[in-house]
Amino acid sequence: MKAIWNGVTVAESDDTLLVDGEHYFPAASLRSDCLLGSNRRSMHSGRGEARYHTLFVDGNVLNDAVWFYPEPDEAVAGLKGRVAFIRGVRIEA
């Protein structure tokens, strides 16, 4: 699977986890040169606290486009070390 934004593959892996229609990629598959920090955090019932990264590709910014759960709830422990993407980031095989 590939995560593509602004014509650039920002993550690629054969090891994605599909949860509620979202592909979670291993964090190591995410291109660090396409990331900016974000202070955004949110809570998701049943998953825990989400944190975010902003995508930066060819001078374009997509705020809070990548989310992850640093300490996911036990029921979704498999999300630890994985990232997902907001709409606007194309996911394709």
N, C-alpha and C positions, 0 to 999 in steps of 0.2 A: 504494500500500500504506500501511497505517496500523499503528502500534504503539500499543496501548491498554492502559493499566493503571489500575485503580481508577476506571474510567469516563471517563478522560481520555486524549485522543490525545497521546502524548508525542513521536511522530515521524510524519511523513507525507511520502511521496515517490513519484513514478512511476519513480524511478531506483534500484531496489534490485538488489542482486547476490545471486543464490541460490548458496550454497556449502554442500554437505553438508546440505541441508535447512533452512538458516538464511538468512533474508533480512538482508542487510547494507544498512543505510540510509546515505545520505551524512550525515556528522557534522553538517553545517549544518542538516539537517532535524530534529534533536533539540532539543526545547525546553529551553533552558538553565535556565529557572525551575523545572524539575522535577528538577534534578540536585543531588546532594551529592557531595563528593569521597569517594574510597576509596583506601586504601593497598594494597589487594589487587593482587597480580600473580601470574601463573602462566605456565608455559611450555607451548607446544603444539608437538609434533614436526611439522615441516614448515611451520609458520606463524610461529613466533617467540614473543616475550614478549607476553602479553595484559595489559592494564590495565583497570581497572573504574571505573564510576560507580555510585552508589546513586540510586535513584529516590525522590523525595519528592513526594507528591501529596495534597493535602487533609489534611495532618498525618500521613499514613501513609508508612512507609518500607519499601522493598524493597531490602535490602542487595545490593550488587554485581550489580545487575540488567542492567547495560549493559556490554558489553566491546568492546574495540577493540585493534588492533595498530598501535602508533605507527610501528614499523619492521618490517613483515612480511617474511618470507623472499621471495626473488626469485620463487619459483614462484607465490606468491599476492600479488604486488605490488598487484593491483587492490583489495585490502582496505584499503590505506592511505587514511585519511580517511573510513572507514566504521565503523559501529557495529552490533552485534547485541544481541539480548535473550534473557534466560533464560526458561524456562517460567514461566507465570504472567502474562507479558506477551502479550496476544493480538495476533496478526498477521492482518490481514484486508485484502481488496482494497477 
